[in-house]
Each structure stands twice: as C-alpha cells, then as structure tokens.
Amino acid sequence: KRAGRGRAVALDDELRAELDAQHQLEVALRAAIAGDELELHYQPVFHIDGALHGAEALVRWRQPDGTLVPPDEFVPAAERSGSILDLDRWVLTHGLFQLARWINGPFPDICLSVNVSATTLLWEHMVDDVAMALERAGVPGRALMIEVTETSLVHDLTTAAEHIAQLLALGVRTSVDDFGTGYTSVSHLRRLPISEVKIDRSFIQGMGDDDRDRVLVDLMARIGTMLELQVVAEGVETPEQLEAVRSIGCHYVQGYLLGRPVPATELEIGHGQWPRRHLTSVPT
C-alpha cells in the first residue's frame, strides 16, 4: 500500500520475518510501558544569555541486556500498534514528577518540554489527561511546555487549535518542534495559540555551508519574534552556529555544544559544569 495502488506483493519469508520482528517489537514495547521499564533523559535548554531555561524530556528504552532501542524504531512501533497514547502518557507522568522534584529543589524556575504525537494531541481526553497529570505531580501548568511537530497540526487544525487553547487556559504552553520542515504557514501561526517555535536543527547545521540556510533561520526567527513567540534554535553543535543564532536574535538555544540528553541526576550534577563560556563569550 505504501508503494501505491494496483500492486501485488508476495508474502515471502523475508517479508514474513520483517512483519514478525515488528510484531515482537510492538508486544515488547507494550510490556515495557506497562512494566515501567522505560527511562527519561533530559536535554537542557539555555537562554541566550547563559541561564538555564528548561529541559526537554526524551524517552529511552533500555533492554534487559543494557542495549538501547533507538527512538526512531520504537516510537513508530508505538504508533503502528496504537500504544502511542500510553507511551506519551508515561513520558508526561514521569516527566512531571521529575519536574516537581526540580522545582522544589535545585531548579525552581525550570520549564519542562514534553513531546506528544499527533494522535495524542487530537485525542478527545488529551487536555483532561494533562490537567490530571499536573495535579498529581503538584506542579503549575506554566512550568510545562507541550511540543508538537508541524506535521501533527495539519491532521485536524481545528481540533489542534482547540486543545492548544484549552492547554493555555491551564497555563500550559505549546511549542512547534522541527519548525521549517513541515506544513505550518504563517496563517496557521496566527490561528494557533502557540507560544514557541523551535527552528529545526537541519537549518542550524547548514548555516555554515549555505548562506540560504542562514537567511531562512533569520526569516523564521523574525517571524516568531513579530508574532511574539519564543524562538529556540535546535541542534547547536559549534561555537560558530551559536554565534550565528545569537546574532540573528534567537531567544533560546539547545544542542550538543551546550548539553547532551542525560539522566536527571547527571543533569543536576553537571549544572555547574556546563560550557557557559560558549554562551557568555559570544559578542552581543
């Protein structure tokens, strides 16, 4: 079906083995979610002046032998099997409890970003689910940022806008992830009550090789600023990229140059060791 209509494909041993492997992965993932066998890593997000702004929660699946299953394998498996709602709920619940520990401890002003799928964003009980998770964790809605991709918005723009508005009423803001790679037009940005755009890493990493990427990043940052949105530059990996996004006017930065995804305890330990010299040494 993916290859087009009017086709016949033989179910040979290779295809059968592939389907069996997919099924086994889906079953194992369901068991991992139910058995609380997943873990969260957190990547810091910095204000352009060097202050810690937030952390993005990224789910990891570590198998009994210690190997990690890549997210680009098990997240599609969750979507195929229909367990993506359970996976998103697991990340939200555990992320908020960690957020509560941070707010009451070393990071009282931190913001947690949690990614949700298109399925979750459009689910009829999505807002109630978020409200309940916030209440259970005992954290204010303003400390949570829900991240959605551009492509997830086009499935049902009306419902997406309604849910984003309802989340905002709880204090929860919404960020458009991978901005620039999907289908969000300026008219959509005007219609959706979003609070932030995250410029996709592909544009940031291409700025050194192609002046057009720098022009596009500048344009996206200007659009975000004019619409009174926070602008985050993702995938910052070199001092040159950092200097470029700062001169362009991005408000926040995230990337391997400043901090890789790590378990919560490592993020806390490394708080005083982050390479802030990169942030503070860039000329204004």
SEMILUM-405728 format. One record per residue (C-alpha): residue number from 1; chain; x, y, z. Coordinates in steps of 0.1 Angstrom, whole numbers, plus 5000, padded with zeros to 4 digits. Layout:
BEGIN
<node><num>NUM</num><cadena>A</cadena><u>X</u><v>Y</v><w>Z</w></node>
...
//
This chain:
BEGIN
<node><num>1</num><cadena>A</cadena><u>5000</u><v>5000</v><w>5000</w></node>
<node><num>2</num><cadena>A</cadena><u>5029</u><v>5024</v><w>5008</w></node>
<node><num>3</num><cadena>A</cadena><u>5042</u><v>5018</v><w>4973</w></node>
<node><num>4</num><cadena>A</cadena><u>5009</u><v>5027</v><w>4956</w></node>
<node><num>5</num><cadena>A</cadena><u>4977</u><v>5012</v><w>4944</w></node>
<node><num>6</num><cadena>A</cadena><u>4972</u><v>4984</v><w>4919</w></node>
<node><num>7</num><cadena>A</cadena><u>5002</u><v>4963</v><w>4931</w></node>
<node><num>8</num><cadena>A</cadena><u>5006</u><v>4928</v><w>4942</w></node>
<node><num>9</num><cadena>A</cadena><u>5034</u><v>4918</v><w>4967</w></node>
<node><num>10</num><cadena>A</cadena><u>5043</u><v>4882</v><w>4975</w></node>
<node><num>11</num><cadena>A</cadena><u>5045</u><v>4874</v><w>5012</w></node>
<node><num>12</num><cadena>A</cadena><u>5078</u><v>4857</v><w>5011</w></node>
<node><num>13</num><cadena>A</cadena><u>5100</u><v>4846</v><w>5040</w></node>
<node><num>14</num><cadena>A</cadena><u>5119</u><v>4878</v><w>5042</w></node>
<node><num>15</num><cadena>A</cadena><u>5087</u><v>4899</v><w>5044</w></node>
<node><num>16</num><cadena>A</cadena><u>5072</u><v>4875</v><w>5069</w></node>
<node><num>17</num><cadena>A</cadena><u>5103</u><v>4877</v><w>5091</w></node>
<node><num>18</num><cadena>A</cadena><u>5101</u><v>4915</v><w>5089</w></node>
<node><num>19</num><cadena>A</cadena><u>5065</u><v>4916</v><w>5100</w></node>
<node><num>20</num><cadena>A</cadena><u>5072</u><v>4891</v><w>5128</w></node>
<node><num>21</num><cadena>A</cadena><u>5100</u><v>4913</v><w>5141</w></node>
<node><num>22</num><cadena>A</cadena><u>5078</u><v>4943</v><w>5140</w></node>
<node><num>23</num><cadena>A</cadena><u>5051</u><v>4924</v><w>5159</w></node>
<node><num>24</num><cadena>A</cadena><u>5076</u><v>4912</v><w>5186</w></node>
<node><num>25</num><cadena>A</cadena><u>5089</u><v>4948</v><w>5190</w></node>
<node><num>26</num><cadena>A</cadena><u>5054</u><v>4961</v><w>5194</w></node>
<node><num>27</num><cadena>A</cadena><u>5045</u><v>4935</v><w>5220</w></node>
<node><num>28</num><cadena>A</cadena><u>5077</u><v>4941</v><w>5239</w></node>
<node><num>29</num><cadena>A</cadena><u>5071</u><v>4978</v><w>5239</w></node>
<node><num>30</num><cadena>A</cadena><u>5037</u><v>4974</v><w>5254</w></node>
<node><num>31</num><cadena>A</cadena><u>5051</u><v>4952</v><w>5281</w></node>
<node><num>32</num><cadena>A</cadena><u>5079</u><v>4978</v><w>5288</w></node>
<node><num>33</num><cadena>A</cadena><u>5053</u><v>5006</v><w>5291</w></node>
<node><num>34</num><cadena>A</cadena><u>5031</u><v>4986</v><w>5314</w></node>
<node><num>35</num><cadena>A</cadena><u>5061</u><v>4973</v><w>5334</w></node>
<node><num>36</num><cadena>A</cadena><u>5075</u><v>5008</v><w>5339</w></node>
<node><num>37</num><cadena>A</cadena><u>5108</u><v>4997</v><w>5321</w></node>
<node><num>38</num><cadena>A</cadena><u>5114</u><v>5029</v><w>5302</w></node>
<node><num>39</num><cadena>A</cadena><u>5136</u><v>5058</v><w>5313</w></node>
<node><num>40</num><cadena>A</cadena><u>5138</u><v>5095</v><w>5306</w></node>
<node><num>41</num><cadena>A</cadena><u>5168</u><v>5116</v><w>5296</w></node>
<node><num>42</num><cadena>A</cadena><u>5168</u><v>5154</v><w>5297</w></node>
<node><num>43</num><cadena>A</cadena><u>5185</u><v>5178</v><w>5274</w></node>
<node><num>44</num><cadena>A</cadena><u>5190</u><v>5213</v><w>5288</w></node>
<node><num>45</num><cadena>A</cadena><u>5177</u><v>5244</v><w>5270</w></node>
<node><num>46</num><cadena>A</cadena><u>5195</u><v>5277</v><w>5277</w></node>
<node><num>47</num><cadena>A</cadena><u>5186</u><v>5313</v><w>5275</w></node>
<node><num>48</num><cadena>A</cadena><u>5209</u><v>5330</v><w>5250</w></node>
<node><num>49</num><cadena>A</cadena><u>5225</u><v>5349</v><w>5280</w></node>
<node><num>50</num><cadena>A</cadena><u>5236</u><v>5316</v><w>5295</w></node>
<node><num>51</num><cadena>A</cadena><u>5209</u><v>5309</v><w>5321</w></node>
<node><num>52</num><cadena>A</cadena><u>5193</u><v>5275</v><w>5323</w></node>
<node><num>53</num><cadena>A</cadena><u>5158</u><v>5279</v><w>5309</w></node>
<node><num>54</num><cadena>A</cadena><u>5144</u><v>5244</v><w>5307</w></node>
<node><num>55</num><cadena>A</cadena><u>5149</u><v>5207</v><w>5298</w></node>
<node><num>56</num><cadena>A</cadena><u>5134</u><v>5185</v><w>5271</w></node>
<node><num>57</num><cadena>A</cadena><u>5122</u><v>5151</v><w>5283</w></node>
<node><num>58</num><cadena>A</cadena><u>5134</u><v>5123</v><w>5259</w></node>
<node><num>59</num><cadena>A</cadena><u>5122</u><v>5088</v><w>5263</w></node>
<node><num>60</num><cadena>A</cadena><u>5147</u><v>5059</v><w>5262</w></node>
<node><num>61</num><cadena>A</cadena><u>5140</u><v>5021</v><w>5261</w></node>
<node><num>62</num><cadena>A</cadena><u>5168</u><v>5001</v><w>5276</w></node>
<node><num>63</num><cadena>A</cadena><u>5165</u><v>4963</v><w>5271</w></node>
<node><num>64</num><cadena>A</cadena><u>5175</u><v>4938</v><w>5298</w></node>
<node><num>65</num><cadena>A</cadena><u>5209</u><v>4933</v><w>5282</w></node>
<node><num>66</num><cadena>A</cadena><u>5216</u><v>4970</v><w>5286</w></node>
<node><num>67</num><cadena>A</cadena><u>5213</u><v>4980</v><w>5249</w></node>
<node><num>68</num><cadena>A</cadena><u>5191</u><v>5009</v><w>5240</w></node>
<node><num>69</num><cadena>A</cadena><u>5165</u><v>5006</v><w>5213</w></node>
<node><num>70</num><cadena>A</cadena><u>5166</u><v>5038</v><w>5192</w></node>
<node><num>71</num><cadena>A</cadena><u>5136</u><v>5060</v><w>5195</w></node>
<node><num>72</num><cadena>A</cadena><u>5132</u><v>5061</v><w>5157</w></node>
<node><num>73</num><cadena>A</cadena><u>5125</u><v>5024</v><w>5159</w></node>
<node><num>74</num><cadena>A</cadena><u>5102</u><v>5021</v><w>5189</w></node>
<node><num>75</num><cadena>A</cadena><u>5082</u><v>5053</v><w>5185</w></node>
<node><num>76</num><cadena>A</cadena><u>5069</u><v>5042</v><w>5151</w></node>
<node><num>77</num><cadena>A</cadena><u>5062</u><v>5008</v><w>5166</w></node>
<node><num>78</num><cadena>A</cadena><u>5041</u><v>5026</v><w>5193</w></node>
<node><num>79</num><cadena>A</cadena><u>5022</u><v>5044</v><w>5165</w></node>
<node><num>80</num><cadena>A</cadena><u>5016</u><v>5013</v><w>5145</w></node>
<node><num>81</num><cadena>A</cadena><u>5004</u><v>4993</v><w>5174</w></node>
<node><num>82</num><cadena>A</cadena><u>4982</u><v>5020</v><w>5189</w></node>
<node><num>83</num><cadena>A</cadena><u>5002</u><v>5022</v><w>5221</w></node>
<node><num>84</num><cadena>A</cadena><u>5014</u><v>5058</v><w>5214</w></node>
<node><num>85</num><cadena>A</cadena><u>4988</u><v>5072</v><w>5238</w></node>
<node><num>86</num><cadena>A</cadena><u>5002</u><v>5051</v><w>5266</w></node>
<node><num>87</num><cadena>A</cadena><u>5038</u><v>5060</v><w>5257</w></node>
<node><num>88</num><cadena>A</cadena><u>5030</u><v>5097</v><w>5257</w></node>
<node><num>89</num><cadena>A</cadena><u>5011</u><v>5094</v><w>5289</w></node>
<node><num>90</num><cadena>A</cadena><u>5041</u><v>5076</v><w>5305</w></node>
<node><num>91</num><cadena>A</cadena><u>5065</u><v>5103</v><w>5295</w></node>
<node><num>92</num><cadena>A</cadena><u>5042</u><v>5131</v><w>5307</w></node>
<node><num>93</num><cadena>A</cadena><u>5036</u><v>5115</v><w>5341</w></node>
<node><num>94</num><cadena>A</cadena><u>5072</u><v>5106</v><w>5349</w></node>
<node><num>95</num><cadena>A</cadena><u>5085</u><v>5139</v><w>5335</w></node>
<node><num>96</num><cadena>A</cadena><u>5061</u><v>5159</v><w>5357</w></node>
<node><num>97</num><cadena>A</cadena><u>5071</u><v>5141</v><w>5388</w></node>
<node><num>98</num><cadena>A</cadena><u>5108</u><v>5148</v><w>5380</w></node>
<node><num>99</num><cadena>A</cadena><u>5098</u><v>5184</v><w>5373</w></node>
<node><num>100</num><cadena>A</cadena><u>5082</u><v>5186</v><w>5408</w></node>
<node><num>101</num><cadena>A</cadena><u>5115</u><v>5175</v><w>5423</w></node>
<node><num>102</num><cadena>A</cadena><u>5134</u><v>5201</v><w>5404</w></node>
<node><num>103</num><cadena>A</cadena><u>5110</u><v>5229</v><w>5412</w></node>
<node><num>104</num><cadena>A</cadena><u>5112</u><v>5220</v><w>5449</w></node>
<node><num>105</num><cadena>A</cadena><u>5150</u><v>5216</v><w>5447</w></node>
<node><num>106</num><cadena>A</cadena><u>5178</u><v>5229</v><w>5425</w></node>
<node><num>107</num><cadena>A</cadena><u>5158</u><v>5244</v><w>5396</w></node>
<node><num>108</num><cadena>A</cadena><u>5128</u><v>5263</v><w>5410</w></node>
<node><num>109</num><cadena>A</cadena><u>5122</u><v>5282</v><w>5377</w></node>
<node><num>110</num><cadena>A</cadena><u>5128</u><v>5254</v><w>5352</w></node>
<node><num>111</num><cadena>A</cadena><u>5104</u><v>5246</v><w>5323</w></node>
<node><num>112</num><cadena>A</cadena><u>5099</u><v>5210</v><w>5312</w></node>
<node><num>113</num><cadena>A</cadena><u>5092</u><v>5203</v><w>5275</w></node>
<node><num>114</num><cadena>A</cadena><u>5074</u><v>5171</v><w>5266</w></node>
<node><num>115</num><cadena>A</cadena><u>5068</u><v>5158</v><w>5231</w></node>
<node><num>116</num><cadena>A</cadena><u>5034</u><v>5145</v><w>5221</w></node>
<node><num>117</num><cadena>A</cadena><u>5023</u><v>5127</v><w>5189</w></node>
<node><num>118</num><cadena>A</cadena><u>4995</u><v>5139</v><w>5166</w></node>
<node><num>119</num><cadena>A</cadena><u>4974</u><v>5110</v><w>5179</w></node>
<node><num>120</num><cadena>A</cadena><u>4977</u><v>5123</v><w>5215</w></node>
<node><num>121</num><cadena>A</cadena><u>4973</u><v>5160</v><w>5205</w></node>
<node><num>122</num><cadena>A</cadena><u>4940</u><v>5152</v><w>5188</w></node>
<node><num>123</num><cadena>A</cadena><u>4927</u><v>5127</v><w>5214</w></node>
<node><num>124</num><cadena>A</cadena><u>4894</u><v>5139</v><w>5229</w></node>
<node><num>125</num><cadena>A</cadena><u>4906</u><v>5135</v><w>5265</w></node>
<node><num>126</num><cadena>A</cadena><u>4941</u><v>5149</v><w>5260</w></node>
<node><num>127</num><cadena>A</cadena><u>4935</u><v>5182</v><w>5279</w></node>
<node><num>128</num><cadena>A</cadena><u>4919</u><v>5163</v><w>5308</w></node>
<node><num>129</num><cadena>A</cadena><u>4949</u><v>5139</v><w>5309</w></node>
<node><num>130</num><cadena>A</cadena><u>4974</u><v>5168</v><w>5311</w></node>
<node><num>131</num><cadena>A</cadena><u>4953</u><v>5185</v><w>5338</w></node>
<node><num>132</num><cadena>A</cadena><u>4952</u><v>5153</v><w>5359</w></node>
<node><num>133</num><cadena>A</cadena><u>4990</u><v>5147</v><w>5355</w></node>
<node><num>134</num><cadena>A</cadena><u>4997</u><v>5183</v><w>5366</w></node>
<node><num>135</num><cadena>A</cadena><u>4975</u><v>5179</v><w>5397</w></node>
<node><num>136</num><cadena>A</cadena><u>4991</u><v>5146</v><w>5406</w></node>
<node><num>137</num><cadena>A</cadena><u>5026</u><v>5159</v><w>5403</w></node>
<node><num>138</num><cadena>A</cadena><u>5017</u><v>5191</v><w>5421</w></node>
<node><num>139</num><cadena>A</cadena><u>5033</u><v>5215</v><w>5396</w></node>
<node><num>140</num><cadena>A</cadena><u>5018</u><v>5246</v><w>5379</w></node>
<node><num>141</num><cadena>A</cadena><u>5008</u><v>5245</v><w>5343</w></node>
<node><num>142</num><cadena>A</cadena><u>5032</u><v>5274</v><w>5335</w></node>
<node><num>143</num><cadena>A</cadena><u>5062</u><v>5250</v><w>5341</w></node>
<node><num>144</num><cadena>A</cadena><u>5051</u><v>5227</v><w>5313</w></node>
<node><num>145</num><cadena>A</cadena><u>5057</u><v>5231</v><w>5275</w></node>
<node><num>146</num><cadena>A</cadena><u>5040</u><v>5206</v><w>5252</w></node>
<node><num>147</num><cadena>A</cadena><u>5059</u><v>5201</v><w>5220</w></node>
<node><num>148</num><cadena>A</cadena><u>5042</u><v>5191</v><w>5187</w></node>
<node><num>149</num><cadena>A</cadena><u>5055</u><v>5188</v><w>5152</w></node>
<node><num>150</num><cadena>A</cadena><u>5044</u><v>5209</v><w>5123</w></node>
<node><num>151</num><cadena>A</cadena><u>5030</u><v>5178</v><w>5105</w></node>
<node><num>152</num><cadena>A</cadena><u>5009</u><v>5168</v><w>5135</w></node>
<node><num>153</num><cadena>A</cadena><u>4989</u><v>5201</v><w>5132</w></node>
<node><num>154</num><cadena>A</cadena><u>4976</u><v>5196</v><w>5097</w></node>
<node><num>155</num><cadena>A</cadena><u>4957</u><v>5164</v><w>5105</w></node>
<node><num>156</num><cadena>A</cadena><u>4929</u><v>5184</v><w>5121</w></node>
<node><num>157</num><cadena>A</cadena><u>4938</u><v>5221</v><w>5126</w></node>
<node><num>158</num><cadena>A</cadena><u>4905</u><v>5230</v><w>5142</w></node>
<node><num>159</num><cadena>A</cadena><u>4908</u><v>5203</v><w>5170</w></node>
<node><num>160</num><cadena>A</cadena><u>4945</u><v>5211</v><w>5174</w></node>
<node><num>161</num><cadena>A</cadena><u>4938</u><v>5248</v><w>5179</w></node>
<node><num>162</num><cadena>A</cadena><u>4910</u><v>5240</v><w>5204</w></node>
<node><num>163</num><cadena>A</cadena><u>4932</u><v>5217</v><w>5225</w></node>
<node><num>164</num><cadena>A</cadena><u>4961</u><v>5241</v><w>5224</w></node>
<node><num>165</num><cadena>A</cadena><u>4938</u><v>5269</v><w>5236</w></node>
<node><num>166</num><cadena>A</cadena><u>4925</u><v>5247</v><w>5264</w></node>
<node><num>167</num><cadena>A</cadena><u>4960</u><v>5238</v><w>5275</w></node>
<node><num>168</num><cadena>A</cadena><u>4969</u><v>5275</v><w>5276</w></node>
<node><num>169</num><cadena>A</cadena><u>4939</u><v>5281</v><w>5299</w></node>
<node><num>170</num><cadena>A</cadena><u>4957</u><v>5257</v><w>5323</w></node>
<node><num>171</num><cadena>A</cadena><u>4989</u><v>5277</v><w>5319</w></node>
<node><num>172</num><cadena>A</cadena><u>5005</u><v>5251</v><w>5297</w></node>
<node><num>173</num><cadena>A</cadena><u>5022</u><v>5265</v><w>5266</w></node>
<node><num>174</num><cadena>A</cadena><u>5027</u><v>5248</v><w>5233</w></node>
<node><num>175</num><cadena>A</cadena><u>5058</u><v>5247</v><w>5211</w></node>
<node><num>176</num><cadena>A</cadena><u>5060</u><v>5238</v><w>5174</w></node>
<node><num>177</num><cadena>A</cadena><u>5090</u><v>5215</v><w>5170</w></node>
<node><num>178</num><cadena>A</cadena><u>5110</u><v>5210</v><w>5138</w></node>
<node><num>179</num><cadena>A</cadena><u>5098</u><v>5244</v><w>5126</w></node>
<node><num>180</num><cadena>A</cadena><u>5105</u><v>5250</v><w>5090</w></node>
<node><num>181</num><cadena>A</cadena><u>5103</u><v>5213</v><w>5078</w></node>
<node><num>182</num><cadena>A</cadena><u>5066</u><v>5208</v><w>5078</w></node>
<node><num>183</num><cadena>A</cadena><u>5034</u><v>5225</v><w>5067</w></node>
<node><num>184</num><cadena>A</cadena><u>5028</u><v>5253</v><w>5091</w></node>
<node><num>185</num><cadena>A</cadena><u>5022</u><v>5285</v><w>5072</w></node>
<node><num>186</num><cadena>A</cadena><u>5022</u><v>5320</v><w>5087</w></node>
<node><num>187</num><cadena>A</cadena><u>4984</u><v>5319</v><w>5087</w></node>
<node><num>188</num><cadena>A</cadena><u>4985</u><v>5288</v><w>5108</w></node>
<node><num>189</num><cadena>A</cadena><u>5008</u><v>5305</v><w>5133</w></node>
<node><num>190</num><cadena>A</cadena><u>4983</u><v>5334</v><w>5135</w></node>
<node><num>191</num><cadena>A</cadena><u>4954</u><v>5310</v><w>5141</w></node>
<node><num>192</num><cadena>A</cadena><u>4971</u><v>5287</v><w>5166</w></node>
<node><num>193</num><cadena>A</cadena><u>4976</u><v>5300</v><w>5202</w></node>
<node><num>194</num><cadena>A</cadena><u>5012</u><v>5286</v><w>5203</w></node>
<node><num>195</num><cadena>A</cadena><u>5039</u><v>5301</v><w>5225</w></node>
<node><num>196</num><cadena>A</cadena><u>5071</u><v>5289</v><w>5209</w></node>
<node><num>197</num><cadena>A</cadena><u>5088</u><v>5277</v><w>5177</w></node>
<node><num>198</num><cadena>A</cadena><u>5119</u><v>5255</v><w>5176</w></node>
<node><num>199</num><cadena>A</cadena><u>5139</u><v>5260</v><w>5144</w></node>
<node><num>200</num><cadena>A</cadena><u>5148</u><v>5226</v><w>5131</w></node>
<node><num>201</num><cadena>A</cadena><u>5184</u><v>5215</v><w>5135</w></node>
<node><num>202</num><cadena>A</cadena><u>5189</u><v>5209</v><w>5098</w></node>
<node><num>203</num><cadena>A</cadena><u>5187</u><v>5247</v><w>5092</w></node>
<node><num>204</num><cadena>A</cadena><u>5211</u><v>5254</v><w>5121</w></node>
<node><num>205</num><cadena>A</cadena><u>5237</u><v>5229</v><w>5110</w></node>
<node><num>206</num><cadena>A</cadena><u>5235</u><v>5241</v><w>5074</w></node>
<node><num>207</num><cadena>A</cadena><u>5243</u><v>5277</v><w>5081</w></node>
<node><num>208</num><cadena>A</cadena><u>5280</u><v>5273</v><w>5078</w></node>
<node><num>209</num><cadena>A</cadena><u>5278</u><v>5258</v><w>5043</w></node>
<node><num>210</num><cadena>A</cadena><u>5249</u><v>5276</v><w>5027</w></node>
<node><num>211</num><cadena>A</cadena><u>5240</u><v>5313</v><w>5031</w></node>
<node><num>212</num><cadena>A</cadena><u>5204</u><v>5304</v><w>5022</w></node>
<node><num>213</num><cadena>A</cadena><u>5201</u><v>5284</v><w>5054</w></node>
<node><num>214</num><cadena>A</cadena><u>5212</u><v>5315</v><w>5074</w></node>
<node><num>215</num><cadena>A</cadena><u>5187</u><v>5336</v><w>5056</w></node>
<node><num>216</num><cadena>A</cadena><u>5159</u><v>5311</v><w>5063</w></node>
<node><num>217</num><cadena>A</cadena><u>5169</u><v>5309</v><w>5100</w></node>
<node><num>218</num><cadena>A</cadena><u>5168</u><v>5347</v><w>5102</w></node>
<node><num>219</num><cadena>A</cadena><u>5134</u><v>5348</v><w>5085</w></node>
<node><num>220</num><cadena>A</cadena><u>5119</u><v>5322</v><w>5108</w></node>
<node><num>221</num><cadena>A</cadena><u>5133</u><v>5340</v><w>5139</w></node>
<node><num>222</num><cadena>A</cadena><u>5119</u><v>5373</v><w>5126</w></node>
<node><num>223</num><cadena>A</cadena><u>5085</u><v>5357</v><w>5120</w></node>
<node><num>224</num><cadena>A</cadena><u>5085</u><v>5342</v><w>5155</w></node>
<node><num>225</num><cadena>A</cadena><u>5095</u><v>5375</v><w>5172</w></node>
<node><num>226</num><cadena>A</cadena><u>5070</u><v>5395</v><w>5152</w></node>
<node><num>227</num><cadena>A</cadena><u>5043</u><v>5371</v><w>5164</w></node>
<node><num>228</num><cadena>A</cadena><u>5055</u><v>5374</v><w>5200</w></node>
<node><num>229</num><cadena>A</cadena><u>5067</u><v>5338</v><w>5201</w></node>
<node><num>230</num><cadena>A</cadena><u>5097</u><v>5324</v><w>5218</w></node>
<node><num>231</num><cadena>A</cadena><u>5123</u><v>5312</v><w>5193</w></node>
<node><num>232</num><cadena>A</cadena><u>5146</u><v>5282</v><w>5201</w></node>
<node><num>233</num><cadena>A</cadena><u>5175</u><v>5272</v><w>5179</w></node>
<node><num>234</num><cadena>A</cadena><u>5178</u><v>5234</v><w>5180</w></node>
<node><num>235</num><cadena>A</cadena><u>5209</u><v>5214</v><w>5171</w></node>
<node><num>236</num><cadena>A</cadena><u>5236</u><v>5239</v><w>5180</w></node>
<node><num>237</num><cadena>A</cadena><u>5268</u><v>5220</v><w>5179</w></node>
<node><num>238</num><cadena>A</cadena><u>5296</u><v>5245</v><w>5172</w></node>
<node><num>239</num><cadena>A</cadena><u>5306</u><v>5279</v><w>5186</w></node>
<node><num>240</num><cadena>A</cadena><u>5301</u><v>5294</v><w>5151</w></node>
<node><num>241</num><cadena>A</cadena><u>5265</u><v>5282</v><w>5150</w></node>
<node><num>242</num><cadena>A</cadena><u>5259</u><v>5296</v><w>5184</w></node>
<node><num>243</num><cadena>A</cadena><u>5273</u><v>5330</v><w>5174</w></node>
<node><num>244</num><cadena>A</cadena><u>5251</u><v>5330</v><w>5143</w></node>
<node><num>245</num><cadena>A</cadena><u>5218</u><v>5322</v><w>5161</w></node>
<node><num>246</num><cadena>A</cadena><u>5226</u><v>5347</v><w>5188</w></node>
<node><num>247</num><cadena>A</cadena><u>5233</u><v>5375</v><w>5162</w></node>
<node><num>248</num><cadena>A</cadena><u>5201</u><v>5365</v><w>5144</w></node>
<node><num>249</num><cadena>A</cadena><u>5181</u><v>5370</v><w>5176</w></node>
<node><num>250</num><cadena>A</cadena><u>5170</u><v>5335</v><w>5188</w></node>
<node><num>251</num><cadena>A</cadena><u>5159</u><v>5336</v><w>5224</w></node>
<node><num>252</num><cadena>A</cadena><u>5170</u><v>5301</v><w>5235</w></node>
<node><num>253</num><cadena>A</cadena><u>5194</u><v>5275</v><w>5223</w></node>
<node><num>254</num><cadena>A</cadena><u>5197</u><v>5237</v><w>5226</w></node>
<node><num>255</num><cadena>A</cadena><u>5222</u><v>5213</v><w>5213</w></node>
<node><num>256</num><cadena>A</cadena><u>5253</u><v>5191</v><w>5219</w></node>
<node><num>257</num><cadena>A</cadena><u>5276</u><v>5221</v><w>5222</w></node>
<node><num>258</num><cadena>A</cadena><u>5258</u><v>5230</v><w>5254</w></node>
<node><num>259</num><cadena>A</cadena><u>5244</u><v>5198</v><w>5267</w></node>
<node><num>260</num><cadena>A</cadena><u>5235</u><v>5163</v><w>5256</w></node>
<node><num>261</num><cadena>A</cadena><u>5205</u><v>5143</v><w>5268</w></node>
<node><num>262</num><cadena>A</cadena><u>5214</u><v>5128</v><w>5302</w></node>
<node><num>263</num><cadena>A</cadena><u>5195</u><v>5112</v><w>5331</w></node>
<node><num>264</num><cadena>A</cadena><u>5181</u><v>5136</v><w>5357</w></node>
<node><num>265</num><cadena>A</cadena><u>5208</u><v>5130</v><w>5382</w></node>
<node><num>266</num><cadena>A</cadena><u>5236</u><v>5138</v><w>5357</w></node>
<node><num>267</num><cadena>A</cadena><u>5219</u><v>5170</v><w>5346</w></node>
<node><num>268</num><cadena>A</cadena><u>5218</u><v>5181</v><w>5383</w></node>
<node><num>269</num><cadena>A</cadena><u>5254</u><v>5171</v><w>5388</w></node>
<node><num>270</num><cadena>A</cadena><u>5265</u><v>5189</v><w>5356</w></node>
<node><num>271</num><cadena>A</cadena><u>5247</u><v>5221</v><w>5364</w></node>
<node><num>272</num><cadena>A</cadena><u>5278</u><v>5239</v><w>5374</w></node>
<node><num>273</num><cadena>A</cadena><u>5299</u><v>5223</v><w>5347</w></node>
<node><num>274</num><cadena>A</cadena><u>5280</u><v>5233</v><w>5316</w></node>
<node><num>275</num><cadena>A</cadena><u>5301</u><v>5251</v><w>5290</w></node>
<node><num>276</num><cadena>A</cadena><u>5286</u><v>5285</v><w>5296</w></node>
<node><num>277</num><cadena>A</cadena><u>5317</u><v>5301</v><w>5283</w></node>
<node><num>278</num><cadena>A</cadena><u>5303</u><v>5294</v><w>5248</w></node>
<node><num>279</num><cadena>A</cadena><u>5272</u><v>5315</v><w>5257</w></node>
<node><num>280</num><cadena>A</cadena><u>5289</u><v>5343</v><w>5276</w></node>
<node><num>281</num><cadena>A</cadena><u>5318</u><v>5347</v><w>5252</w></node>
<node><num>282</num><cadena>A</cadena><u>5297</u><v>5354</v><w>5221</w></node>
<node><num>283</num><cadena>A</cadena><u>5298</u><v>5392</v><w>5214</w></node>
<node><num>284</num><cadena>A</cadena><u>5265</u><v>5410</v><w>5216</w></node>
//
